[in-house]
Amino acid sequence: MSEQSKLATAGSTGQLRTLAVRITEELRAQLDIIAQLTGRTATEEIRLALEHWIDKSKADPAVLKKAAAVRAEIERDAQTRRNAIEAIFATEGTKGQAPTSSTGAGAARPAKPPSTPPA
């Protein structure tokens, strides 16, 4: 597999998206030289740099601390929304239970008609 093929598939789990970045002429000249020396395109060099920066950021204690705070806020918001749904749709007999979908495995089944005793 060529270096370019490896780069195209490394870390890509979906469709590629375009990102426009404004850089100085000096930085662009340096990028072009690095790309020429490595035999990769400027786009590949940028992608590699971004992947490296993201990997580095994942291990940064300050980023990890902020991520934990964001997760906690998301969980608080989700709980507030779950409580609101329960308050709207729950009846007295179902308070405290998770609301069920009207379709799928958790759907309520229609009641059987009462059986009539044989005459």
C-alpha positions as CSV (number, residue, x, y, z in Angstrom):
1,M,0.0,0.0,0.0
2,S,1.4,3.4,-0.9
3,E,2.0,6.2,1.6
4,Q,-0.8,8.2,0.0
5,S,-3.3,5.2,0.3
6,K,-2.3,4.7,3.9
7,L,-3.0,8.4,4.6
8,A,-6.3,8.4,2.8
9,T,-7.6,5.5,4.9
10,A,-5.8,6.2,8.2
11,G,-8.3,7.7,10.7
12,S,-11.0,8.1,8.2
13,T,-14.3,6.6,9.2
14,G,-16.6,8.5,6.9
15,Q,-16.8,11.0,4.1
16,L,-14.0,13.6,3.9
17,R,-15.1,17.2,4.5
18,T,-13.4,20.3,3.3
19,L,-11.9,22.8,5.7
20,A,-10.7,26.2,4.5
21,V,-7.8,27.6,6.6
22,R,-6.2,30.9,6.1
23,I,-2.4,30.9,6.6
24,T,0.4,33.3,5.9
25,E,2.4,33.1,2.8
26,E,5.5,32.2,4.9
27,L,3.7,29.3,6.6
28,R,2.3,28.1,3.2
29,A,5.8,28.1,1.7
30,Q,7.1,26.0,4.7
31,L,4.2,23.6,4.3
32,D,4.9,23.2,0.6
33,I,8.6,22.5,1.2
34,I,7.8,19.9,3.9
35,A,5.3,18.3,1.5
36,Q,7.9,18.2,-1.3
37,L,10.5,16.7,1.0
38,T,8.2,14.0,2.3
39,G,6.6,13.2,-1.0
40,R,3.1,14.0,0.3
41,T,0.6,16.7,-0.6
42,A,0.1,19.8,1.4
43,T,-3.4,18.4,2.3
44,E,-1.9,15.2,3.6
45,E,0.6,17.1,5.7
46,I,-2.2,19.2,7.2
47,R,-4.3,16.1,7.9
48,L,-1.3,14.4,9.6
49,A,-0.6,17.6,11.7
50,L,-4.2,17.8,12.8
51,E,-4.3,14.1,13.7
52,H,-1.1,14.5,15.7
53,W,-2.5,17.7,17.5
54,I,-5.8,15.9,18.3
55,D,-3.9,12.9,19.8
56,K,-1.8,15.3,21.8
57,S,-4.8,17.2,23.0
58,K,-6.5,13.9,24.1
59,A,-3.8,13.5,26.7
60,D,-3.7,17.1,27.9
61,P,-4.9,17.2,31.6
62,A,-6.6,20.6,31.0
63,V,-8.5,19.3,28.0
64,L,-9.5,16.1,29.9
65,K,-10.8,18.2,32.9
66,K,-12.9,20.4,30.6
67,A,-14.2,17.3,28.8
68,A,-15.3,15.8,32.1
69,A,-17.1,19.0,32.9
70,V,-18.9,19.0,29.5
71,R,-19.9,15.4,30.0
72,A,-21.4,16.2,33.4
73,E,-23.3,19.1,32.0
74,I,-24.6,16.9,29.1
75,E,-25.8,14.4,31.7
76,R,-27.5,17.0,33.8
77,D,-29.3,18.4,30.7
78,A,-30.3,14.9,29.7
79,Q,-31.7,14.1,33.1
80,T,-33.7,17.4,33.1
81,R,-35.2,16.5,29.7
82,R,-36.0,12.9,30.9
83,N,-37.7,14.4,33.9
84,A,-39.7,16.8,31.7
85,I,-40.8,13.9,29.4
86,E,-41.9,11.9,32.4
87,A,-43.8,14.8,33.9
88,I,-45.6,15.3,30.6
89,F,-46.5,11.7,29.7
90,A,-46.5,9.7,33.0
91,T,-49.7,8.9,34.7
92,E,-50.1,8.3,38.4
93,G,-49.6,4.6,38.0
94,T,-46.4,5.0,36.0
95,K,-44.6,7.8,37.8
96,G,-41.0,6.9,38.2
97,Q,-41.0,4.5,35.3
98,A,-39.4,5.2,31.9
99,P,-41.9,6.2,29.3
100,T,-42.4,3.5,26.6
101,S,-42.4,4.0,22.9
102,S,-45.6,3.4,20.9
103,T,-43.6,1.2,18.6
104,G,-40.9,-1.4,19.0
105,A,-40.2,-3.9,21.8
106,G,-41.4,-1.6,24.6
107,A,-44.8,-0.9,23.0
108,A,-47.9,-1.5,24.9
109,R,-49.9,-4.5,23.6
110,P,-53.6,-4.2,23.0
111,A,-55.7,-5.8,25.8
112,K,-57.2,-9.2,25.0
113,P,-61.0,-9.1,24.9
114,P,-62.5,-10.8,28.0
115,S,-63.2,-14.4,27.3
116,T,-66.8,-15.4,27.5
117,P,-67.6,-18.4,29.5
118,P,-69.2,-21.2,27.5
119,A,-72.9,-21.3,27.6
